[in-house]
Amino acid sequence: MGYVSGTDRGQACLLPDRIEDYVAADAAVRVIDAFVDRLNMAELGFQRAVAPSIGRPSYDPRDLLKLSIYGYFNEVRSSRRLERECRRNVEAMWLMRRLVPDFKTVADFR
C-alpha cells in the first residue's frame, strides 16, 4: 500500500481546464517541487519516508515538506492558513496535486 496520491496535473477538468495552464513556467512553486523531489527523505531522517504496508495511506512527507516550504516562502506560517491555501490558491493546488491535508496533519508534520 502506498501514500495518498493526488490527481494528475495534466488531467482535464471543468475549471480550470488544466491546472498546469495556470501556473507560470518560471513560478517559484516549480522550483520547490523540483528541489524536494530530488531529496532522499529517508537519509534526511524523515519519519514515514517509506510507505506503510497496512492501514490508511498517509501523506507523502515530500508533499508536506513542499507545503511547508511554500508557506515559509509566501509568509503563510499558520497550519490553518496553509490548509486554506490548498483549497483556494492555484499554485498551492498545483504543488499539492489538489491534495488538501487538514491543519492538524500539517501541524503534526512540523
C-alpha positions in Angstrom: 0.0 0.0 0.0 1.4 3.4 -0.9 0.7 7.0 0.0 -2.4 9.0 -0.6 -1.9 10.3 -4.1 -3.3 13.4 -5.8 -4.8 13.8 -9.2 -2.6 14.0 -12.3 -1.7 17.6 -13.1 -2.5 17.1 -16.8 -6.0 15.8 -16.0 -8.7 17.8 -17.8 -11.4 19.2 -15.6 -14.1 21.8 -15.8 -12.4 24.7 -14.1 -9.6 25.2 -14.6 -9.1 23.3 -17.9 -5.7 22.1 -16.7 -4.3 23.4 -13.5 -0.9 23.2 -15.3 -2.0 26.0 -17.6 -2.5 28.4 -14.7 1.0 28.1 -13.2 3.7 30.1 -14.9 6.7 28.3 -16.2 9.0 30.4 -14.0 6.9 30.2 -10.9 8.6 29.5 -7.6 6.4 26.5 -6.8 8.1 24.7 -9.7 11.5 25.2 -8.1 10.1 23.9 -4.7 8.6 20.9 -6.4 11.8 20.0 -8.3 14.0 20.6 -5.2 12.0 18.4 -2.8 11.5 15.6 -5.4 15.3 15.3 -5.6 15.8 14.9 -1.8 16.3 11.5 -0.2 13.8 11.7 2.6 15.0 8.5 4.5 18.6 9.8 4.5 17.4 13.1 6.0 15.7 11.2 8.8 12.0 11.9 8.0 9.6 9.6 9.6 7.3 7.6 7.3 9.8 8.1 4.4 8.8 4.6 3.4 5.1 4.0 2.9 3.5 1.6 5.4 2.1 -1.7 4.1 -1.1 -1.7 6.3 -3.6 0.9 7.5 -4.8 4.1 5.9 -2.3 5.6 3.4 -0.5 8.6 4.9 0.5 11.7 3.1 3.9 11.5 1.4 6.4 13.5 3.5 7.6 15.1 0.3 4.2 16.7 -0.2 4.0 18.0 3.3 7.6 19.4 3.0 6.7 21.1 -0.2 3.7 22.7 1.5 5.9 23.9 4.5 8.5 25.4 2.2 5.7 27.1 0.2 4.3 28.5 3.4 7.7 29.9 4.5 8.3 31.3 1.0 4.9 33.1 0.9 4.8 34.1 4.6 2.0 31.7 5.4 3.1 30.1 8.6 -0.2 29.0 10.2 -1.2 25.4 9.6 -4.9 26.5 9.2 -3.9 29.1 6.6 -1.8 26.5 4.7 -4.9 24.2 4.6 -6.9 27.2 3.3 -4.2 27.9 0.6 -4.5 24.3 -0.6 -8.2 25.0 -1.3 -8.0 28.5 -2.9 -4.6 29.2 -4.3 -3.9 27.8 -7.7 -0.2 27.5 -7.2 -0.7 25.5 -3.9 -3.2 23.3 -5.7 -0.7 22.6 -8.4 2.1 22.0 -5.9 0.0 19.6 -3.8 -1.7 17.9 -6.8 -5.0 19.1 -5.3 -4.4 17.3 -2.0 -5.8 19.2 1.0 -4.2 17.9 4.2 -6.0 19.3 7.3 -4.4 21.7 9.6 -3.6 19.0 12.2 -1.7 16.9 9.7 0.4 20.0 8.7 1.0 20.9 12.4 2.0 17.3 13.3 4.4 17.2 10.3 6.2 20.3 11.6 
